[in-house]
Amino acid sequence: MITARSPLTSRRAFVGLTAATLGSLTLASCGGSEDAEVDPASQNVGAMETFEADQQFKATEPITVSILWTDWPEQPVKETWQVFDRIKELTNVQLELTHVPFSDSVEKRSLLISAGDAPTIIPLIYRGDETPFVSSGAILPMSDFVEHMPNFRKYVEEWDQAEMVENLKQADGKYYMLPGLQEVWVPSFSLIIRTDVWEEIGIGIPSTWDEVHEGLQAIKEKYPDSLPLADGFEGQSLINYGGYSFGTRAGWGFGDGTIGGQDGEPLRYAATTEEYKAMVEYYRALVAEGLLDPETLTAANDGSGAGGVAEKFAKEVCFAASGSSGTAIEFAQALDETVGEGNYDLRLIPPPAGPGGNIMGPRNFWHGFMLNSEIAESANFLAILQFLDWLYFNPEAREMQRWGIEGETYTKAEDGTIKLMEGYSLDSFDLNVGAGTDLLKDLGFSTFLAEATESRALKESYNSAEYTEYIDGVTENLESMPPWAPAPLEEAELEQASLMATPLKDAVDTATLQFILGERDMGEWDAFAAELEASGLQNYMDLINGARERFLEGS
């Protein structure tokens, strides 16, 4: 039995987060954004005269709008995908796709924007991805136009995310992307364990990293040929959700590398803290004891998921690994072929507690979108704002993108329970597998667009009851870290910060893995810190703390 499920695309989109946050800043020109007056109300061709939250949008005349589409290797887009026809039927808007491959989507996106060739809608944008393009004027300041987006405003307020949105602001006081909104925030990635084995060795579901260590030792004793813990995401996932409980940030969550900054305290560089060192020492010990599979920390991830780890689960040489509930489906499908369905139990568990306490990362958004600033010159400007407000934030639009067409691909009971119709499957979530027409592969529903904004009810609709238990376990037992302290950089500082941040982050990634794998002695930790200082760490932190002080003075 699988005890949790979540979007298969989520675990893959997440991979590019750190690189997108820090990379390609230098590709943006330094021309500076302009504050020309733009009035969408006067560019209203195709727009609805009145448009309110939870209302169906339909353009008053046909509109075509371009969108950047990331192609996952196992999800080839088909011209016959029904989702695009359904969107056009409901809204009178035709989406025109510009394709980029997953393998280098961030780089291709940056090049398209910098060359002025980007499509109008640029999706799969996480907080921070927009920063490189602010100074060039290449992307639209969305905060100037959210007055025309009633669904966004409604759910920001209802889901208590107004302060988070405020923290999206750049140094000019505007924000340039609209994020995907999540009614309930839980880590998408955590630890997946073979609970039947963990119970067999007497540990049960571990709630702390000490219990994880103890359980891995017991499993290793029972299965001496095993390397019982794996990552499968180049180590970036494990130290991400694990790092928070040590009181630091690492891996996918490293971001700009700063931590703290609360109550007037200066920001610190996470990788030089004692908390970061303690995290590294913990995972280093697991590798040294043969409990953490080093191969899964170094094998390249091409976006197709933790397939190599699934094979290790199937061979019963791995009994715990990083992943989302979508990853757990891969593990389960592999185990079905060897151990047999019903002969094992998998569970996605809340991130274990560590020296920092029962801590997870700050409440956050999921991916959203930014717009090519050229849209501000379009006669359809207002209509496209209304369309995107519906597409990304309207509940019925969200349900359609996940499930398809009510009465044709799914049914919805009075209590809100959703079920696939006979003959339809959603293999990526282990729903009606092999039933015939797959919602994603054959029809184009349940792609990355479907996961951006979700109510709790929608999130639970395609997950098992045990996933609800995972949500409850996280929300009842874990505390979110405080939001990352905003320190928006001014135009002239952005490229400077990137030139400093990128080599620092590269050095941190390299050294972190070397220390964990035992390739570098912990006695060289001070030398590592000195290397960061020699690479300009102090200048970088002076720049970031200066921006933080300026933000506080202006707020």
C-alpha positions in Angstrom: 0.0 0.0 0.0 1.2 3.5 -0.8 0.4 6.0 1.9 0.9 9.3 0.0 0.7 10.6 -3.5 1.4 14.0 -5.0 2.2 15.4 -8.4 4.8 13.5 -10.3 5.9 16.7 -11.9 6.4 18.4 -8.6 9.5 16.4 -7.7 11.0 17.2 -11.0 10.2 20.8 -11.3 11.8 21.3 -7.9 15.2 20.1 -9.2 15.8 23.4 -11.0 15.0 25.6 -8.1 18.4 26.5 -6.8 20.0 26.9 -10.2 17.2 29.1 -11.3 17.4 31.3 -8.2 21.1 32.1 -8.6 21.9 31.5 -12.2 21.9 33.7 -15.3 21.7 37.0 -13.6 24.3 38.3 -15.9 22.2 37.5 -18.9 19.8 40.4 -18.2 20.8 43.8 -19.6 21.4 46.7 -17.3 19.1 49.1 -19.1 16.8 49.6 -16.1 13.0 49.2 -16.1 10.7 52.0 -17.2 7.7 53.3 -15.4 5.6 54.2 -18.5 1.9 54.6 -17.7 0.0 51.5 -18.8 -3.8 51.3 -18.5 -5.1 47.8 -19.2 -8.7 49.2 -19.0 -8.0 51.0 -22.3 -6.4 47.9 -23.9 -9.5 45.8 -23.4 -10.1 44.0 -26.7 -11.6 40.6 -25.9 -11.9 41.4 -22.2 -15.0 40.8 -20.2 -16.8 44.0 -19.2 -17.1 42.7 -15.6 -14.9 40.0 -14.2 -15.1 38.7 -10.6 -13.6 36.0 -8.5 -14.9 32.5 -9.1 -16.5 33.6 -12.4 -15.9 31.7 -15.7 -13.7 33.8 -18.0 -14.5 33.9 -21.7 -12.9 36.3 -24.1 -15.4 38.2 -26.1 -13.4 37.4 -29.3 -10.8 34.8 -30.1 -7.3 35.4 -28.7 -4.1 33.5 -29.2 -1.4 33.8 -26.5 2.0 32.2 -26.4 3.4 30.2 -23.5 6.7 28.6 -22.7 6.3 24.9 -22.2 8.8 22.6 -20.5 8.9 19.1 -22.0 9.6 16.3 -19.5 11.3 13.3 -21.1 8.5 10.9 -20.2 5.7 13.4 -21.0 5.9 14.2 -24.7 3.3 16.8 -25.7 0.8 15.6 -28.2 -1.0 17.9 -30.7 -4.2 16.0 -29.9 -4.1 16.8 -26.1 -7.6 17.7 -25.1 -6.6 20.1 -22.4 -5.7 22.8 -24.9 -9.0 22.3 -26.7 -10.9 22.5 -23.4 -9.2 25.7 -22.4 -10.1 27.2 -25.8 -13.7 26.0 -25.5 -14.1 27.5 -22.1 -12.2 30.8 -22.6 -11.9 31.5 -26.3 -8.2 31.6 -25.8 -5.8 29.5 -27.9 -2.4 28.6 -26.2 0.5 28.6 -28.6 3.4 26.6 -27.2 7.1 27.4 -27.4 8.9 24.2 -26.3 12.1 23.9 -24.1 13.5 20.5 -22.9 13.6 19.9 -19.2 17.3 19.1 -19.3 18.3 22.8 -19.9 15.0 24.6 -19.5 16.4 27.3 -17.1 19.2 28.2 -19.5 16.9 28.2 -22.6 14.4 30.3 -20.7 17.1 32.9 -19.8 18.4 33.0 -23.3 14.9 33.5 -24.8 14.1 36.3 -22.4 17.5 38.1 -22.8 17.2 37.9 -26.6 13.7 39.3 -26.5 12.2 36.1 -28.0 10.3 34.9 -25.0 6.6 34.0 -25.3 4.1 36.1 -23.4 3.5 33.6 -20.5 6.6 32.3 -18.8 5.5 29.6 -16.3 7.3 27.3 -13.9 8.7 30.4 -12.1 9.7 30.0 -8.4 10.3 32.9 -6.1 13.6 34.5 -7.1 13.6 33.3 -10.7 12.3 36.6 -11.8 15.1 38.7 -10.2 17.6 38.4 -13.0 15.2 40.1 -15.5 13.9 42.9 -13.4 16.5 45.6 -14.3 16.3 45.0 -18.0 12.5 45.7 -18.2 12.0 42.3 -19.9 9.3 41.2 -17.6 6.1 42.9 -16.4 5.7 44.3 -12.8 2.7 42.2 -11.9 2.0 44.2 -8.8 0.9 47.1 -11.0 -1.9 45.0 -12.5 -3.3 42.6 -9.8 -6.2 45.0 -9.3 -7.5 43.3 -12.5 -7.0 39.8 -11.1 -9.8 39.2 -8.6 -9.2 35.5 -8.1 -5.6 36.1 -7.1 -6.5 38.8 -4.6 -9.3 36.7 -3.1 -7.2 33.6 -2.4 -4.2 35.5 -1.2 -6.5 37.0 1.4 -8.5 33.8 2.2 -5.3 31.7 2.5 -3.5 34.3 4.6 -0.6 34.9 2.2 -0.7 38.7 1.9 2.6 39.1 3.9 4.3 36.5 1.8 3.3 38.3 -1.4 4.7 41.5 0.1 8.0 39.8 0.5 8.1 39.2 -3.2 8.9 42.9 -3.8 12.1 43.9 -5.5 14.1 47.0 -4.5 11.7 49.2 -6.5 8.8 48.1 -4.3 7.2 46.0 -7.0 6.9 42.3 -7.6 7.4 40.7 -11.0 5.9 37.2 -10.7 2.6 35.8 -9.5 3.2 32.6 -7.5 1.2 29.5 -7.3 -0.9 29.6 -4.1 -1.2 26.7 -1.7 -3.9 26.7 0.9 -1.9 24.3 3.0 1.9 24.1 2.9 3.7 20.9 3.6 7.1 19.8 2.3 6.7 18.1 -1.1 9.9 16.1 -0.4 10.7 14.2 2.8 11.7 10.7 3.8 9.9 7.7 2.2 10.4 4.5 4.3 9.5 0.8 4.1 7.4 1.0 7.2 7.0 -2.8 7.4 10.7 -3.2 7.6 11.2 -0.3 10.1 8.5 -1.9 12.3 10.1 -5.3 11.9 13.4 -4.0 13.4 11.6 -2.4 16.3 11.9 1.3 15.4 8.6 2.0 13.7 8.1 5.4 12.1 11.1 7.5 13.1 10.4 11.0 14.3 13.9 12.2 14.8 17.2 12.0 12.9 18.7 10.1 15.8 15.9 7.5 15.4 16.6 7.4 11.7 20.3 6.7 12.5 19.3 4.0 15.0 16.9 2.4 12.5 19.4 2.4 9.7 21.9 0.6 11.9 19.4 -2.1 12.8 18.4 -2.5 9.1 22.0 -2.8 8.1 22.5 -5.5 10.7 19.5 -7.5 9.4 20.3 -6.8 5.7 24.1 -6.5 5.6 24.3 -6.1 1.8 22.1 -3.1 1.9 22.8 0.7 1.8 19.5 1.4 3.5 19.2 5.2 2.9 19.3 6.9 -0.5 18.7 10.3 -2.0 18.5 10.0 -5.8 18.4 13.8 -6.4 22.2 14.5 -6.3 22.0 14.9 -2.5 20.1 18.2 -2.9 16.8 16.8 -1.5 18.1 15.1 1.5 20.1 18.0 2.8 17.2 20.4 1.9 14.5 18.9 4.1 17.0 17.6 6.6 18.9 20.9 6.9 16.0 22.8 8.3 15.8 20.5 11.4 19.5 21.3 12.0 18.6 25.0 11.9 20.1 25.7 8.5 19.3 25.7 4.8 21.0 23.6 2.2 20.6 21.8 -1.1 17.5 22.9 -3.1 16.6 25.3 -0.3 20.0 27.1 -0.1 18.7 30.0 -2.2 21.0 33.1 -1.7 22.7 31.3 1.2 21.6 33.7 3.9 19.9 32.8 7.1 18.7 34.7 10.2 18.1 38.4 9.9 15.3 38.4 12.4 14.9 41.0 15.2 17.5 43.3 13.7 20.2 40.6 13.7 22.5 40.6 10.6 22.1 37.9 8.0 24.6 35.1 8.2 25.9 32.8 5.4 24.4 29.4 6.2 27.3 27.3 5.0 29.7 28.9 7.6 27.5 28.2 10.6 27.9 25.5 13.2 24.4 24.3 12.3 25.5 23.6 8.8 28.6 21.8 10.0 26.6 19.6 12.3 24.3 18.7 9.4 27.3 17.7 7.3 28.8 15.7 10.1 25.6 13.8 10.6 25.3 12.7 6.9 29.0 12.0 6.8 28.7 9.5 9.6 25.9 7.7 7.7 28.1 7.3 4.7 31.0 6.2 6.8 28.9 3.5 8.5 27.6 2.2 5.2 24.1 3.5 5.9 23.8 6.1 3.2 24.3 5.1 -0.4 27.0 7.5 -1.9 26.1 6.6 -5.4 22.7 8.2 -5.0 24.3 11.4 -3.9 26.3 11.8 -7.1 24.2 10.1 -9.9 22.9 12.8 -12.3 19.2 13.5 -12.2 17.8 14.0 -15.7 14.3 14.9 -14.5 12.9 11.5 -14.9 12.7 10.9 -11.2 14.6 8.7 -8.8 14.5 5.6 -11.1 17.8 4.2 -9.9 16.6 4.3 -6.3 13.4 2.6 -7.3 15.5 -0.4 -8.5 17.3 -0.5 -5.2 14.0 -0.6 -3.4 12.9 -3.4 -5.7 16.0 -5.4 -4.9 15.6 -4.7 -1.1 18.9 -3.0 -0.7 17.3 0.3 0.1 14.6 0.9 2.7 14.4 4.7 3.0 14.9 7.5 0.5 14.2 11.1 -0.3 11.1 11.8 -2.5 7.6 13.1 -2.8 4.5 10.9 -2.7 4.8 10.8 -6.4 8.3 9.3 -6.0 6.7 6.7 -3.7 4.5 5.6 -6.5 7.7 4.8 -8.5 9.1 2.8 -5.6 5.8 0.9 -5.1 5.5 0.0 -8.8 9.0 -1.3 -8.7 8.3 -3.3 -5.5 5.2 -4.8 -7.1 7.4 -6.5 -9.6 9.7 -8.1 -7.1 8.2 -8.2 -3.6 4.6 -8.3 -4.8 1.7 -6.0 -4.2 0.4 -6.2 -0.6 3.7 -7.6 0.7 5.2 -4.3 1.7 4.2 -0.9 3.1 5.5 2.5 2.0 5.0 5.8 3.7 6.0 9.4 3.2 6.7 10.6 6.7 7.1 14.2 8.0 10.7 15.4 8.0 12.4 14.1 11.2 13.3 16.5 14.0 16.9 17.4 14.6 19.0 19.7 16.9 16.9 22.6 15.7 13.7 21.0 16.7 10.6 19.9 14.8 11.3 22.4 12.0 10.5 22.6 8.3 11.3 25.4 5.9 9.3 28.6 5.8 5.8 28.5 4.4 6.3 29.1 0.7 4.6 29.4 -2.7 4.7 26.8 -5.5 5.7 27.8 -9.0 3.8 30.5 -10.8 4.4 32.7 -13.8 5.8 36.0 -15.1 4.9 37.9 -18.3 7.0 39.2 -21.1 6.7 43.0 -20.7 5.7 43.4 -24.3 2.2 42.3 -23.4 1.7 45.8 -22.0 1.5 47.0 -25.6 -1.2 44.5 -26.6 -4.7 45.5 -27.3 -5.7 42.2 -25.5 -3.7 43.1 -22.4 -6.7 43.2 -20.0 -8.2 40.1 -21.5 -5.0 38.2 -21.0 -4.8 39.3 -17.4 -8.3 38.1 -16.8 -7.5 34.8 -18.6 -4.4 34.1 -16.5 -6.3 35.0 -13.3 -8.8 32.4 -14.2 -6.3 29.8 -15.4 -4.0 30.0 -12.3 -6.4 30.9 -9.5 -10.0 30.0 -10.3 -11.1 26.8 -8.4 -13.0 25.4 -11.4 -10.1 26.0 -13.7 -7.8 24.3 -11.2 -10.1 21.3 -11.0 -10.3 21.1 -14.8 -6.6 21.1 -15.3 -6.2 18.3 -12.8 -9.1 16.1 -13.6 -10.4 17.0 -17.1 -14.1 17.3 -17.9 -16.7 16.5 -15.3 -19.1 13.9 -16.6 -16.7 12.8 -19.2 -13.4 12.0 -17.5 -14.4 12.2 -13.9 -17.4 12.4 -11.5 -17.8 14.6 -8.5 -20.0 13.6 -5.6 -22.0 16.0 -3.4 -19.4 15.7 -0.7 -16.7 16.7 -3.2 -15.2 13.2 -3.7 -13.8 13.0 -7.2 -13.4 9.7 -9.1 -12.2 8.9 -12.6 -14.8 7.6 -15.0 -14.5 4.1 -16.4 -11.9 3.9 -19.1 -9.8 6.7 -17.8 -6.6 6.4 -15.8 -3.9 8.6 -14.2 -0.9 6.3 -14.1 1.4 8.9 -12.6 -0.8 8.8 -9.5 -1.5 5.1 -9.6 -5.2 5.8 -10.3 -7.0 3.2 -12.5 -3.7 2.2 -13.9 -4.1 0.6 -17.4 -7.8 1.5 -17.6 -7.4 3.0 -21.1 -7.1 6.7 -21.7 -4.6 8.3 -19.5 -5.4 11.9 -18.4 -1.8 13.1 -18.6 -0.2 11.1 -21.4 -3.2 11.0 -23.7 -5.2 14.1 -22.8 -2.7 16.6 -21.3 -4.4 17.1 -18.0 -2.4 16.9 -14.7 0.7 18.6 -16.2 2.8 21.1 -14.3 0.1 23.8 -14.9 -2.3 21.7 -12.7 -0.1 21.8 -9.6 0.6 25.5 -9.3 -2.3 26.6 -7.2 -4.2 24.1 -5.0 -6.8 24.2 -2.3 -6.3 21.5 0.3 -9.4 19.7 -1.0 -8.0 19.6 -4.5 -4.6 18.4 -3.3 -6.3 15.6 -1.4 -8.7 14.7 -4.2 -6.0 12.8 -6.2 -4.1 11.5 -3.1 -4.8 8.7 -0.8 -6.3 9.0 2.7 -2.8 8.4 4.1 -1.6 11.6 2.3 -4.2 13.5 4.4 -2.5 11.9 7.4 0.9 13.2 6.1 -0.6 16.7 5.9 -2.0 16.4 9.4 1.3 15.0 10.7 3.2 17.9 9.3 0.8 20.7 10.3 0.3 19.3 13.8 3.9 18.4 14.7 6.2 20.7 12.7 6.8 24.4 13.0 7.7 26.5 10.0 10.9 28.5 10.1 10.4 32.3 10.0 10.1 33.7 6.5 13.5 34.4 4.8 14.4 37.9 5.6 13.8 40.1 2.5 16.9 41.9 1.2 15.9 43.2 -2.2 18.8 44.4 -4.3 18.9 47.5 -6.4 19.5 47.4 -10.1 23.2 48.1 -9.9 23.7 45.5 -7.2 22.0 42.5 -9.0 24.8 41.6 -11.4 27.4 42.3 -8.7 25.6 39.9 -6.3 25.3 37.2 -8.9 29.0 37.4 -9.8 29.7 36.8 -6.1 26.9 34.4 -5.2 27.4 31.9 -8.0 31.0 30.9 -7.3 30.3 30.9 -3.6 27.4 28.5 -4.1 29.4 26.3 -6.4 32.1 26.1 -3.7 29.6 25.2 -1.1 28.0 22.5 -3.2 31.3 20.9 -4.0 32.7 21.0 -0.5 29.5 19.8 1.1 29.4 16.7 -1.0 33.2 16.1 -0.5 32.8 16.3 3.3 29.7 14.1 3.4 31.3 11.5 1.1 34.4 11.5 3.2 36.6 12.8 0.4 37.6 15.7 2.6 38.6 15.5 6.2 36.5 17.5 8.7 39.7 18.9 10.0 39.7 21.1 6.9 36.4 22.8 7.8 38.1 26.0 8.8 40.1 25.9 5.6 36.8 25.6 3.7 35.5 28.7 5.5 38.7 30.5 4.6 38.2 29.5 0.9 34.8 31.1 1.0 36.3 34.3 2.5 39.0 34.4 -0.2 36.2 34.1 -2.8 34.6 37.3 -1.6 32.1 36.1 1.0 32.5 39.1 3.2 31.8 41.5 0.3 28.8 39.5 -0.6 27.4 39.5 2.9 28.1 43.3 3.2 26.0 43.8 0.0 23.2 41.6 1.2 23.1 43.0 4.7 23.2 46.5 3.3 20.1 45.7 1.2 18.5 44.2 4.3 19.1 47.4 6.3 17.7 49.5 3.5 14.6 47.4 3.3 14.0 47.7 7.1 14.5 51.4 7.0 12.0 51.8 4.2 9.3 49.5 5.6 
